Amino acid sequence: MTTTHQNPHQTIAERADHYPTRYVEQPGLVDRNDPVVAGTAEDGPFDGDHLQRIEEKGYTQVPELFTASEVERMRQELNRLAGDPEVLADERTITEAGSGALRSVFEVHRTNELFRSVARDPRLVARAEQVLGGPVAIHQSRVNFKPGFTGKEFSWHSDFETWHAEDGMPTPRAISVSIALTENHAYNGPLMIMPGSHRRFVSCVGETPEENYRSSLVMQGAGTPDEGSLTRLYEEYGIDVLTGGAGGAIWFDSNCMHASPGNITPAPRSNVFIVYSAADNECGAPYAAPAPRPEFLGAREHREVLQSH
C-alpha cells in the first residue's frame, strides 16, 4: 500500500511525496503509484507483445532498430569524442576513476548534431509516446563507453530514485532507451535488470551530500539500495542479463532495478542512452537533495518536448 509522506526538503508549494527516499529512517519497498504503459498497440510501432513485456517485466528489446551504417556513423562519432581534448575537459564528460578513460558524455542531444538527430528520431520518439501515453520530453542523454579490460561496474540502482530525489521528477513516468553500438555479450559488462522490479520503489537511507552528482556518476553513492531490499527483489523477480547485437535497442522503465558488471574482457561495450519523460512529468524542487543537479543531467531550462510526426 502506498503511503504519502511529507518531505522536509520541500520548501516551496508543499507536494505529497509518494516515493520517499533518503530522508526516511528505514529502507523499504513502496508499491508503484503510477501507470507503466499508458498507450495501446494502435498508438505506435510497439506491438502488443512489446507493450506487455514493458508492463510486466519493465523492459523490452528491439533488435536491429538501427542499420549497420547508422551504427557505424555513431560509433565513429563516439570515437571522435573520446579523442577530443575539449570534450574530455568538459564538465559534461565523465571519466573512469583511476584510468581517466572516457566513461560518459552527457547532453549529446544538445551539443552534437548526430546524436541530436538520433534523440529526435521518430523510431524512438513514437515508441516513447506510445508507452507514456502522449507527448514526451528529453530528460537526459549521453553516450557511454565501457572499454575492454578496464570498464568499471555500476551497482544496483533505480534511475527514478535519483531523478526523484535529486532532479525533482515527481513520478516514474519516464522510459530509457539504450542503443547498442557494439555487441552486448553476457561477459563484457551488459545491462542486468530485475524483471518486474519497476513496480516496487526502494526507499533508500542516507542524505544526499552537496555536489554528490559527480562521484555518483562513477560509482553509486547516495541512493544505494540496501542489501535486504535487493535480496527481496531478487528472490521475487530474479535477474535477466540483456544481450544482443549492435543496432538493437533496450527500452526500460525508469524504476527498473538494474546494474552492470565490470568489463575485464578485450571486448568493449558502448551505447547511446536517451531518457524520455512524459511532457507533463516536469521536474520541480528536488525531493531529497539540497539543490537540483546540473542541467546536463536533468533538463529544465532546455527541456525539449518532441513530436514523432
C-alpha positions as protocol buffer text, in pm:
chain_id: "A"
residue {
  index: 1
  type: MET
  ca { x: 0 y: 0 z: 0 }
}
residue {
  index: 2
  type: THR
  ca { x: 138 y: 344 z: -93 }
}
residue {
  index: 3
  type: THR
  ca { x: 188 y: 595 z: 187 }
}
residue {
  index: 4
  type: THR
  ca { x: 204 y: 971 z: 138 }
}
residue {
  index: 5
  type: HIS
  ca { x: 496 y: 1137 z: 317 }
}
residue {
  index: 6
  type: GLN
  ca { x: 572 y: 1499 z: 388 }
}
residue {
  index: 7
  type: ASN
  ca { x: 915 y: 1587 z: 261 }
}
residue {
  index: 8
  type: PRO
  ca { x: 1129 y: 1808 z: 486 }
}
residue {
  index: 9
  type: HIS
  ca { x: 1329 y: 1921 z: 180 }
}
residue {
  index: 10
  type: GLN
  ca { x: 1019 y: 2071 z: 16 }
}
residue {
  index: 11
  type: THR
  ca { x: 1033 y: 2446 z: 76 }
}
residue {
  index: 12
  type: ILE
  ca { x: 804 y: 2578 z: -199 }
}
residue {
  index: 13
  type: ALA
  ca { x: 443 y: 2473 z: -250 }
}
residue {
  index: 14
  type: GLU
  ca { x: 401 y: 2157 z: -48 }
}
residue {
  index: 15
  type: ARG
  ca { x: 394 y: 1842 z: -260 }
}
residue {
  index: 16
  type: ALA
  ca { x: 290 y: 1499 z: -144 }
}
residue {
  index: 17
  type: ASP
  ca { x: 575 y: 1255 z: -189 }
}
residue {
  index: 18
  type: HIS
  ca { x: 456 y: 908 z: -285 }
}
residue {
  index: 19
  type: TYR
  ca { x: 814 y: 782 z: -328 }
}
residue {
  index: 20
  type: PRO
  ca { x: 1001 y: 882 z: -11 }
}
residue {
  index: 21
  type: THR
  ca { x: 1374 y: 823 z: -12 }
}
residue {
  index: 22
  type: ARG
  ca { x: 1694 y: 941 z: 160 }
}
residue {
  index: 23
  type: TYR
  ca { x: 1513 y: 1134 z: 432 }
}
residue {
  index: 24
  type: VAL
  ca { x: 1349 y: 815 z: 569 }
}
residue {
  index: 25
  type: GLU
  ca { x: 1486 y: 642 z: 877 }
}
residue {
  index: 26
  type: GLN
  ca { x: 1449 y: 288 z: 747 }
}
residue {
  index: 27
  type: PRO
  ca { x: 1477 y: 140 z: 396 }
}
residue {
  index: 28
  type: GLY
  ca { x: 1167 y: -17 z: 250 }
}
residue {
  index: 29
  type: LEU
  ca { x: 970 y: -118 z: -59 }
}
residue {
  index: 30
  type: VAL
  ca { x: 690 y: 110 z: -179 }
}
residue {
  index: 31
  type: ASP
  ca { x: 431 y: -5 z: -432 }
}
residue {
  index: 32
  type: ARG
  ca { x: 432 y: 194 z: -755 }
}
residue {
  index: 33
  type: ASN
  ca { x: 156 y: 454 z: -766 }
}
residue {
  index: 34
  type: ASP
  ca { x: 164 y: 538 z: -1139 }
}
residue {
  index: 35
  type: PRO
  ca { x: 92 y: 356 z: -1468 }
}
residue {
  index: 36
  type: VAL
  ca { x: 369 y: 179 z: -1658 }
}
residue {
  index: 37
  type: VAL
  ca { x: 219 y: 166 z: -2008 }
}
residue {
  index: 38
  type: ALA
  ca { x: -37 y: 433 z: -2093 }
}
residue {
  index: 39
  type: GLY
  ca { x: -85 y: 361 z: -2465 }
}
residue {
  index: 40
  type: THR
  ca { x: -201 y: 68 z: -2676 }
}
residue {
  index: 41
  type: ALA
  ca { x: -68 y: -125 z: -2975 }
}
residue {
  index: 42
  type: GLU
  ca { x: -278 y: 100 z: -3201 }
}
residue {
  index: 43
  type: ASP
  ca { x: -94 y: 410 z: -3079 }
}
residue {
  index: 44
  type: GLY
  ca { x: 252 y: 341 z: -3224 }
}
residue {
  index: 45
  type: PRO
  ca { x: 513 y: 98 z: -3354 }
}
residue {
  index: 46
  type: PHE
  ca { x: 534 y: -128 z: -3047 }
}
residue {
  index: 47
  type: ASP
  ca { x: 310 y: -432 z: -3089 }
}
residue {
  index: 48
  type: GLY
  ca { x: 107 y: -581 z: -2806 }
}
residue {
  index: 49
  type: ASP
  ca { x: 380 y: -826 z: -2704 }
}
residue {
  index: 50
  type: HIS
  ca { x: 636 y: -549 z: -2659 }
}
residue {
  index: 51
  type: LEU
  ca { x: 395 y: -341 z: -2453 }
}
residue {
  index: 52
  type: GLN
  ca { x: 304 y: -640 z: -2239 }
}
residue {
  index: 53
  type: ARG
  ca { x: 672 y: -708 z: -2167 }
}
residue {
  index: 54
  type: ILE
  ca { x: 723 y: -348 z: -2059 }
}
residue {
  index: 55
  type: GLU
  ca { x: 411 y: -368 z: -1842 }
}
residue {
  index: 56
  type: GLU
  ca { x: 509 y: -696 z: -1678 }
}
residue {
  index: 57
  type: LYS
  ca { x: 890 y: -700 z: -1685 }
}
residue {
  index: 58
  type: GLY
  ca { x: 968 y: -332 z: -1712 }
}
residue {
  index: 59
  type: TYR
  ca { x: 1167 y: -367 z: -2033 }
}
residue {
  index: 60
  type: THR
  ca { x: 1165 y: -492 z: -2391 }
}
residue {
  index: 61
  type: GLN
  ca { x: 1424 y: -530 z: -2666 }
}
residue {
  index: 62
  type: VAL
  ca { x: 1403 y: -431 z: -3032 }
}
residue {
  index: 63
  type: PRO
  ca { x: 1681 y: -592 z: -3239 }
}
residue {
  index: 64
  type: GLU
  ca { x: 1825 y: -409 z: -3542 }
}
residue {
  index: 65
  type: LEU
  ca { x: 1631 y: -90 z: -3480 }
}
residue {
  index: 66
  type: PHE
  ca { x: 1922 y: 98 z: -3638 }
}
residue {
  index: 67
  type: THR
  ca { x: 2105 y: -18 z: -3950 }
}
residue {
  index: 68
  type: ALA
  ca { x: 2470 y: -120 z: -3964 }
}
residue {
  index: 69
  type: SER
  ca { x: 2563 y: 202 z: -4146 }
}
residue {
  index: 70
  type: GLU
  ca { x: 2381 y: 415 z: -3888 }
}
residue {
  index: 71
  type: VAL
  ca { x: 2558 y: 232 z: -3607 }
}
residue {
  index: 72
  type: GLU
  ca { x: 2894 y: 280 z: -3774 }
}
residue {
  index: 73
  type: ARG
  ca { x: 2838 y: 657 z: -3800 }
}
residue {
  index: 74
  type: MET
  ca { x: 2751 y: 673 z: -3429 }
}
residue {
  index: 75
  type: ARG
  ca { x: 3047 y: 459 z: -3335 }
}
residue {
  index: 76
  type: GLN
  ca { x: 3286 y: 679 z: -3534 }
}
residue {
  index: 77
  type: GLU
  ca { x: 3142 y: 988 z: -3370 }
}
residue {
  index: 78
  type: LEU
  ca { x: 3185 y: 835 z: -3024 }
}
residue {
  index: 79
  type: ASN
  ca { x: 3548 y: 754 z: -3104 }
}
residue {
  index: 80
  type: ARG
  ca { x: 3599 y: 1113 z: -3222 }
}
residue {
  index: 81
  type: LEU
  ca { x: 3454 y: 1247 z: -2897 }
}
residue {
  index: 82
  type: ALA
  ca { x: 3679 y: 1016 z: -2695 }
}
residue {
  index: 83
  type: GLY
  ca { x: 3985 y: 1170 z: -2859 }
}
residue {
  index: 84
  type: ASP
  ca { x: 3879 y: 1535 z: -2847 }
}
residue {
  index: 85
  type: PRO
  ca { x: 4066 y: 1726 z: -2570 }
}
residue {
  index: 86
  type: GLU
  ca { x: 3787 y: 1984 z: -2543 }
}
residue {
  index: 87
  type: VAL
  ca { x: 3527 y: 1712 z: -2490 }
}
residue {
  index: 88
  type: LEU
  ca { x: 3744 y: 1536 z: -2231 }
}
residue {
  index: 89
  type: ALA
  ca { x: 3786 y: 1864 z: -2040 }
}
residue {
  index: 90
  type: ASP
  ca { x: 3414 y: 1949 z: -2047 }
}
residue {
  index: 91
  type: GLU
  ca { x: 3215 y: 1914 z: -1723 }
}
residue {
  index: 92
  type: ARG
  ca { x: 2960 y: 1704 z: -1913 }
}
residue {
  index: 93
  type: THR
  ca { x: 3224 y: 1434 z: -1967 }
}
residue {
  index: 94
  type: ILE
  ca { x: 3277 y: 1166 z: -1701 }
}
residue {
  index: 95
  type: THR
  ca { x: 3595 y: 957 z: -1699 }
}
residue {
  index: 96
  type: GLU
  ca { x: 3679 y: 635 z: -1519 }
}
residue {
  index: 97
  type: ALA
  ca { x: 3826 y: 679 z: -1172 }
}
residue {
  index: 98
  type: GLY
  ca { x: 4192 y: 586 z: -1184 }
}
residue {
  index: 99
  type: SER
  ca { x: 4242 y: 524 z: -1557 }
}
residue {
  index: 100
  type: GLY
  ca { x: 4091 y: 851 z: -1681 }
}
residue {
  index: 101
  type: ALA
  ca { x: 3933 y: 665 z: -1974 }
}
residue {
  index: 102
  type: LEU
  ca { x: 3611 y: 801 z: -2119 }
}
residue {
  index: 103
  type: ARG
  ca { x: 3300 y: 672 z: -1944 }
}
residue {
  index: 104
  type: SER
  ca { x: 3015 y: 903 z: -2050 }
}
residue {
  index: 105
  type: VAL
  ca { x: 2946 y: 1225 z: -2238 }
}
residue {
  index: 106
  type: PHE
  ca { x: 2618 y: 1385 z: -2130 }
}
residue {
  index: 107
  type: GLU
  ca { x: 2370 y: 1617 z: -2305 }
}
residue {
  index: 108
  type: VAL
  ca { x: 2470 y: 1496 z: -2651 }
}
residue {
  index: 109
  type: HIS
  ca { x: 2119 y: 1568 z: -2782 }
}
residue {
  index: 110
  type: ARG
  ca { x: 2208 y: 1938 z: -2750 }
}
residue {
  index: 111
  type: THR
  ca { x: 2581 y: 1951 z: -2819 }
}
residue {
  index: 112
  type: ASN
  ca { x: 2622 y: 1704 z: -3104 }
}
residue {
  index: 113
  type: GLU
  ca { x: 2431 y: 1719 z: -3431 }
}
residue {
  index: 114
  type: LEU
  ca { x: 2440 y: 1346 z: -3500 }
}
residue {
  index: 115
  type: PHE
  ca { x: 2318 y: 1242 z: -3156 }
}
residue {
  index: 116
  type: ARG
  ca { x: 2061 y: 1523 z: -3160 }
}
residue {
  index: 117
  type: SER
  ca { x: 1910 y: 1363 z: -3471 }
}
residue {
  index: 118
  type: VAL
  ca { x: 1916 y: 1022 z: -3304 }
}
residue {
  index: 119
  type: ALA
  ca { x: 1733 y: 1152 z: -2996 }
}
residue {
  index: 120
  type: ARG
  ca { x: 1464 y: 1305 z: -3218 }
}
residue {
  index: 121
  type: ASP
  ca { x: 1436 y: 1002 z: -3449 }
}
residue {
  index: 122
  type: PRO
  ca { x: 1067 y: 906 z: -3495 }
}
residue {
  index: 123
  type: ARG
  ca { x: 1156 y: 540 z: -3435 }
}
residue {
  index: 124
  type: LEU
  ca { x: 1243 y: 637 z: -3079 }
}
residue {
  index: 125
  type: VAL
  ca { x: 1007 y: 924 z: -3009 }
}
residue {
  index: 126
  type: ALA
  ca { x: 698 y: 738 z: -3136 }
}
residue {
  index: 127
  type: ARG
  ca { x: 771 y: 441 z: -2909 }
}
residue {
  index: 128
  type: ALA
  ca { x: 827 y: 666 z: -2609 }
}
residue {
  index: 129
  type: GLU
  ca { x: 499 y: 849 z: -2681 }
}
residue {
  index: 130
  type: GLN
  ca { x: 322 y: 516 z: -2712 }
}
residue {
  index: 131
  type: VAL
  ca { x: 441 y: 388 z: -2374 }
}
residue {
  index: 132
  type: LEU
  ca { x: 394 y: 717 z: -2188 }
}
residue {
  index: 133
  type: GLY
  ca { x: 61 y: 799 z: -2348 }
}
residue {
  index: 134
  type: GLY
  ca { x: 131 y: 1134 z: -2513 }
}
residue {
  index: 135
  type: PRO
  ca { x: 396 y: 1397 z: -2584 }
}
residue {
  index: 136
  type: VAL
  ca { x: 740 y: 1336 z: -2437 }
}
residue {
  index: 137
  type: ALA
  ca { x: 1038 y: 1546 z: -2339 }
}
residue {
  index: 138
  type: ILE
  ca { x: 1407 y: 1458 z: -2316 }
}
residue {
  index: 139
  type: HIS
  ca { x: 1519 y: 1442 z: -1954 }
}
residue {
  index: 140
  type: GLN
  ca { x: 1876 y: 1327 z: -2021 }
}
residue {
  index: 141
  type: SER
  ca { x: 2101 y: 1193 z: -2295 }
}
residue {
  index: 142
  type: ARG
  ca { x: 2451 y: 1051 z: -2305 }
}
residue {
  index: 143
  type: VAL
  ca { x: 2688 y: 823 z: -2487 }
}
residue {
  index: 144
  type: ASN
  ca { x: 2856 y: 554 z: -2277 }
}
residue {
  index: 145
  type: PHE
  ca { x: 3180 y: 369 z: -2332 }
}
residue {
  index: 146
  type: LYS
  ca { x: 3283 y: 66 z: -2129 }
}
residue {
  index: 147
  type: PRO
  ca { x: 3634 y: -14 z: -2254 }
}
residue {
  index: 148
  type: GLY
  ca { x: 3783 y: -359 z: -2261 }
}
residue {
  index: 149
  type: PHE
  ca { x: 3980 y: -470 z: -1954 }
}
residue {
  index: 150
  type: THR
  ca { x: 3916 y: -151 z: -1752 }
}
residue {
  index: 151
  type: GLY
  ca { x: 3541 y: -77 z: -1777 }
}
residue {
  index: 152
  type: LYS
  ca { x: 3409 y: -47 z: -1423 }
}
residue {
  index: 153
  type: GLU
  ca { x: 3089 y: -189 z: -1282 }
}
residue {
  index: 154
  type: PHE
  ca { x: 2783 y: 14 z: -1185 }
}
residue {
  index: 155
  type: SER
  ca { x: 2597 y: -105 z: -875 }
}
residue {
  index: 156
  type: TRP
  ca { x: 2227 y: -182 z: -843 }
}
residue {
  index: 157
  type: HIS
  ca { x: 2003 y: 123 z: -854 }
}
residue {
  index: 158
  type: SER
  ca { x: 1679 y: 271 z: -983 }
}
residue {
  index: 159
  type: ASP
  ca { x: 1727 y: 570 z: -1212 }
}
residue {
  index: 160
  type: PHE
  ca { x: 1398 y: 715 z: -1094 }
}
residue {
  index: 161
  type: GLU
  ca { x: 1521 y: 716 z: -734 }
}
residue {
  index: 162
  type: THR
  ca { x: 1798 y: 956 z: -836 }
}
residue {
  index: 163
  type: TRP
  ca { x: 1581 y: 1162 z: -1070 }
}
residue {
  index: 164
  type: HIS
  ca { x: 1314 y: 1191 z: -799 }
}
residue {
  index: 165
  type: ALA
  ca { x: 1549 y: 1270 z: -512 }
}
residue {
  index: 166
  type: GLU
  ca { x: 1793 y: 1499 z: -693 }
}
residue {
  index: 167
  type: ASP
  ca { x: 1612 y: 1627 z: -1004 }
}
residue {
  index: 168
  type: GLY
  ca { x: 1263 y: 1661 z: -857 }
}
residue {
  index: 169
  type: MET
  ca { x: 1093 y: 1427 z: -1106 }
}
residue {
  index: 170
  type: PRO
  ca { x: 753 y: 1367 z: -943 }
}
residue {
  index: 171
  type: THR
  ca { x: 657 y: 1029 z: -1093 }
}
residue {
  index: 172
  type: PRO
  ca { x: 831 y: 738 z: -1270 }
}
residue {
  index: 173
  type: ARG
  ca { x: 650 y: 813 z: -1596 }
}
residue {
  index: 174
  type: ALA
  ca { x: 974 y: 803 z: -1793 }
}
residue {
  index: 175
  type: ILE
  ca { x: 1141 y: 544 z: -2010 }
}
residue {
  index: 176
  type: SER
  ca { x: 1502 y: 499 z: -2121 }
}
residue {
  index: 177
  type: VAL
  ca { x: 1637 y: 357 z: -2443 }
}
residue {
  index: 178
  type: SER
  ca { x: 1986 y: 213 z: -2476 }
}
residue {
  index: 179
  type: ILE
  ca { x: 2104 y: 175 z: -2836 }
}
residue {
  index: 180
  type: ALA
  ca { x: 2388 y: -75 z: -2866 }
}
residue {
  index: 181
  type: LEU
  ca { x: 2686 y: 39 z: -3073 }
}
residue {
  index: 182
  type: THR
  ca { x: 2874 y: -285 z: -3005 }
}
residue {
  index: 183
  type: GLU
  ca { x: 2779 y: -643 z: -2935 }
}
residue {
  index: 184
  type: ASN
  ca { x: 2634 y: -689 z: -2586 }
}
residue {
  index: 185
  type: HIS
  ca { x: 2774 y: -1021 z: -2466 }
}
residue {
  index: 186
  type: ALA
  ca { x: 2698 y: -1187 z: -2135 }
}
residue {
  index: 187
  type: TYR
  ca { x: 3062 y: -1130 z: -2041 }
}
residue {
  index: 188
  type: ASN
  ca { x: 3150 y: -770 z: -2137 }
}
residue {
  index: 189
  type: GLY
  ca { x: 2955 y: -578 z: -1875 }
}
residue {
  index: 190
  type: PRO
  ca { x: 2596 y: -599 z: -2007 }
}
residue {
  index: 191
  type: LEU
  ca { x: 2287 y: -444 z: -1857 }
}
residue {
  index: 192
  type: MET
  ca { x: 2122 y: -659 z: -1588 }
}
residue {
  index: 193
  type: ILE
  ca { x: 1762 y: -597 z: -1481 }
}
residue {
  index: 194
  type: MET
  ca { x: 1541 y: -748 z: -1212 }
}
residue {
  index: 195
  type: PRO
  ca { x: 1230 y: -804 z: -1428 }
}
residue {
  index: 196
  type: GLY
  ca { x: 918 y: -675 z: -1254 }
}
residue {
  index: 197
  type: SER
  ca { x: 1111 y: -461 z: -1006 }
}
residue {
  index: 198
  type: HIS
  ca { x: 975 y: -145 z: -1172 }
}
residue {
  index: 199
  type: ARG
  ca { x: 657 y: -200 z: -970 }
}
residue {
  index: 200
  type: ARG
  ca { x: 839 y: -159 z: -637 }
}
residue {
  index: 201
  type: PHE
  ca { x: 1022 y: 157 z: -535 }
}
residue {
  index: 202
  type: VAL
  ca { x: 1312 y: 112 z: -293 }
}
residue {
  index: 203
  type: SER
  ca { x: 1332 y: 386 z: -32 }
}
residue {
  index: 204
  type: CYS
  ca { x: 1699 y: 443 z: 42 }
}
residue {
  index: 205
  type: VAL
  ca { x: 1857 y: 574 z: 361 }
}
residue {
  index: 206
  type: GLY
  ca { x: 2122 y: 845 z: 374 }
}
residue {
  index: 207
  type: GLU
  ca { x: 2107 y: 1215 z: 297 }
}
residue {
  index: 208
  type: THR
  ca { x: 2230 y: 1349 z: -36 }
}
residue {
  index: 209
  type: PRO
  ca { x: 2562 y: 1533 z: 7 }
}
residue {
  index: 210
  type: GLU
  ca { x: 2621 y: 1860 z: -176 }
}
residue {
  index: 211
  type: GLU
  ca { x: 2789 y: 1815 z: -514 }
}
residue {
  index: 212
  type: ASN
  ca { x: 2702 y: 1446 z: -493 }
}
residue {
  index: 213
  type: TYR
  ca { x: 2632 y: 1410 z: -862 }
}
residue {
  index: 214
  type: ARG
  ca { x: 2987 y: 1383 z: -999 }
}
residue {
  index: 215
  type: SER
  ca { x: 3102 y: 1098 z: -774 }
}
residue {
  index: 216
  type: SER
  ca { x: 2770 y: 917 z: -814 }
}
residue {
  index: 217
  type: LEU
  ca { x: 2813 y: 912 z: -1193 }
}
residue {
  index: 218
  type: VAL
  ca { x: 3123 y: 696 z: -1147 }
}
residue {
  index: 219
  type: MET
  ca { x: 3007 y: 483 z: -855 }
}
residue {
  index: 220
  type: GLN
  ca { x: 2662 y: 481 z: -696 }
}
residue {
  index: 221
  type: GLY
  ca { x: 2674 y: 658 z: -360 }
}
residue {
  index: 222
  type: ALA
  ca { x: 2366 y: 828 z: -217 }
}
residue {
  index: 223
  type: GLY
  ca { x: 2057 y: 638 z: -326 }
}
residue {
  index: 224
  type: THR
  ca { x: 2223 y: 299 z: -294 }
}
residue {
  index: 225
  type: PRO
  ca { x: 1960 y: 31 z: -220 }
}
residue {
  index: 226
  type: ASP
  ca { x: 2017 y: -173 z: 93 }
}
residue {
  index: 227
  type: GLU
  ca { x: 2113 y: -539 z: 63 }
}
residue {
  index: 228
  type: GLY
  ca { x: 1794 y: -657 z: 232 }
}
residue {
  index: 229
  type: SER
  ca { x: 1568 y: -484 z: -22 }
}
residue {
  index: 230
  type: LEU
  ca { x: 1784 y: -605 z: -312 }
}
residue {
  index: 231
  type: THR
  ca { x: 1765 y: -961 z: -181 }
}
residue {
  index: 232
  type: ARG
  ca { x: 1387 y: -942 z: -155 }
}
residue {
  index: 233
  type: LEU
  ca { x: 1361 y: -810 z: -510 }
}
residue {
  index: 234
  type: TYR
  ca { x: 1598 y: -1079 z: -638 }
}
residue {
  index: 235
  type: GLU
  ca { x: 1403 y: -1356 z: -465 }
}
residue {
  index: 236
  type: GLU
  ca { x: 1078 y: -1225 z: -610 }
}
residue {
  index: 237
  type: TYR
  ca { x: 1192 y: -1129 z: -962 }
}
residue {
  index: 238
  type: GLY
  ca { x: 1533 y: -1283 z: -1036 }
}
residue {
  index: 239
  type: ILE
  ca { x: 1781 y: -1124 z: -1278 }
}
residue {
  index: 240
  type: ASP
  ca { x: 1778 y: -1101 z: -1657 }
}
residue {
  index: 241
  type: VAL
  ca { x: 2106 y: -1043 z: -1841 }
}
residue {
  index: 242
  type: LEU
  ca { x: 2037 y: -847 z: -2160 }
}
residue {
  index: 243
  type: THR
  ca { x: 2250 y: -931 z: -2462 }
}
residue {
  index: 244
  type: GLY
  ca { x: 2215 y: -853 z: -2830 }
}
residue {
  index: 245
  type: GLY
  ca { x: 2378 y: -717 z: -3142 }
}
residue {
  index: 246
  type: ALA
  ca { x: 2481 y: -366 z: -3240 }
}
residue {
  index: 247
  type: GLY
  ca { x: 2188 y: -154 z: -3357 }
}
residue {
  index: 248
  type: GLY
  ca { x: 1946 y: -316 z: -3116 }
}
residue {
  index: 249
  type: ALA
  ca { x: 1762 y: -111 z: -2855 }
}
residue {
  index: 250
  type: ILE
  ca { x: 1674 y: -192 z: -2496 }
}
residue {
  index: 251
  type: TRP
  ca { x: 1376 y: 2 z: -2361 }
}
residue {
  index: 252
  type: PHE
  ca { x: 1334 y: 1 z: -1984 }
}
residue {
  index: 253
  type: ASP
  ca { x: 1116 y: 175 z: -1729 }
}
residue {
  index: 254
  type: SER
  ca { x: 1273 y: 444 z: -1513 }
}
residue {
  index: 255
  type: ASN
  ca { x: 1215 y: 248 z: -1192 }
}
residue {
  index: 256
  type: CYS
  ca { x: 1371 y: -82 z: -1301 }
}
residue {
  index: 257
  type: MET
  ca { x: 1633 y: -206 z: -1058 }
}
residue {
  index: 258
  type: HIS
  ca { x: 1937 y: -251 z: -1279 }
}
residue {
  index: 259
  type: ALA
  ca { x: 2316 y: -273 z: -1277 }
}
residue {
  index: 260
  type: SER
  ca { x: 2609 y: -364 z: -1499 }
}
residue {
  index: 261
  type: PRO
  ca { x: 2920 y: -563 z: -1404 }
}
residue {
  index: 262
  type: GLY
  ca { x: 3273 y: -458 z: -1489 }
}
residue {
  index: 263
  type: ASN
  ca { x: 3431 y: -547 z: -1821 }
}
residue {
  index: 264
  type: ILE
  ca { x: 3752 y: -746 z: -1786 }
}
residue {
  index: 265
  type: THR
  ca { x: 3736 y: -884 z: -2140 }
}
residue {
  index: 266
  type: PRO
  ca { x: 3901 y: -743 z: -2454 }
}
residue {
  index: 267
  type: ALA
  ca { x: 3555 y: -665 z: -2600 }
}
residue {
  index: 268
  type: PRO
  ca { x: 3447 y: -302 z: -2538 }
}
residue {
  index: 269
  type: ARG
  ca { x: 3083 y: -207 z: -2496 }
}
residue {
  index: 270
  type: SER
  ca { x: 2934 y: 127 z: -2598 }
}
residue {
  index: 271
  type: ASN
  ca { x: 2584 y: 265 z: -2632 }
}
residue {
  index: 272
  type: VAL
  ca { x: 2370 y: 574 z: -2679 }
}
residue {
  index: 273
  type: PHE
  ca { x: 2134 y: 637 z: -2387 }
}
residue {
  index: 274
  type: ILE
  ca { x: 1829 y: 866 z: -2403 }
}
residue {
  index: 275
  type: VAL
  ca { x: 1565 y: 928 z: -2137 }
}
residue {
  index: 276
  type: TYR
  ca { x: 1216 y: 1032 z: -2242 }
}
residue {
  index: 277
  type: SER
  ca { x: 975 y: 1163 z: -1980 }
}
residue {
  index: 278
  type: ALA
  ca { x: 603 y: 1233 z: -2013 }
}
residue {
  index: 279
  type: ALA
  ca { x: 578 y: 1600 z: -2108 }
}
residue {
  index: 280
  type: ASP
  ca { x: 364 y: 1680 z: -1803 }
}
residue {
  index: 281
  type: ASN
  ca { x: 602 y: 1495 z: -1568 }
}
residue {
  index: 282
  type: GLU
  ca { x: 804 y: 1811 z: -1513 }
}
residue {
  index: 283
  type: CYS
  ca { x: 1078 y: 1833 z: -1255 }
}
residue {
  index: 284
  type: GLY
  ca { x: 1033 y: 2067 z: -961 }
}
residue {
  index: 285
  type: ALA
  ca { x: 1237 y: 2119 z: -648 }
}
residue {
  index: 286
  type: PRO
  ca { x: 1442 y: 1811 z: -551 }
}
residue {
  index: 287
  type: TYR
  ca { x: 1261 y: 1579 z: -314 }
}
residue {
  index: 288
  type: ALA
  ca { x: 1575 y: 1483 z: -121 }
}
residue {
  index: 289
  type: ALA
  ca { x: 1873 y: 1699 z: -216 }
}
residue {
  index: 290
  type: PRO
  ca { x: 1998 y: 2049 z: -126 }
}
residue {
  index: 291
  type: ALA
  ca { x: 1976 y: 2166 z: -489 }
}
residue {
  index: 292
  type: PRO
  ca { x: 1895 y: 2030 z: -835 }
}
residue {
  index: 293
  type: ARG
  ca { x: 2168 y: 1859 z: -1033 }
}
residue {
  index: 294
  type: PRO
  ca { x: 2318 y: 2047 z: -1329 }
}
residue {
  index: 295
  type: GLU
  ca { x: 2109 y: 2100 z: -1640 }
}
residue {
  index: 296
  type: PHE
  ca { x: 2309 y: 1846 z: -1840 }
}
residue {
  index: 297
  type: LEU
  ca { x: 2194 y: 1569 z: -1603 }
}
residue {
  index: 298
  type: GLY
  ca { x: 1830 y: 1668 z: -1571 }
}
residue {
  index: 299
  type: ALA
  ca { x: 1690 y: 1907 z: -1832 }
}
residue {
  index: 300
  type: ARG
  ca { x: 1493 y: 2204 z: -1701 }
}
residue {
  index: 301
  type: GLU
  ca { x: 1567 y: 2524 z: -1891 }
}
residue {
  index: 302
  type: HIS
  ca { x: 1635 y: 2336 z: -2216 }
}
residue {
  index: 303
  type: ARG
  ca { x: 1376 y: 2063 z: -2173 }
}
residue {
  index: 304
  type: GLU
  ca { x: 1263 y: 1974 z: -2525 }
}
residue {
  index: 305
  type: VAL
  ca { x: 909 y: 1848 z: -2588 }
}
residue {
  index: 306
  type: LEU
  ca { x: 915 y: 1631 z: -2901 }
}
residue {
  index: 307
  type: GLN
  ca { x: 664 y: 1505 z: -3153 }
}
residue {
  index: 308
  type: SER
  ca { x: 713 y: 1195 z: -3365 }
}
residue {
  index: 309
  type: HIS
  ca { x: 531 y: 1344 z: -3665 }
}
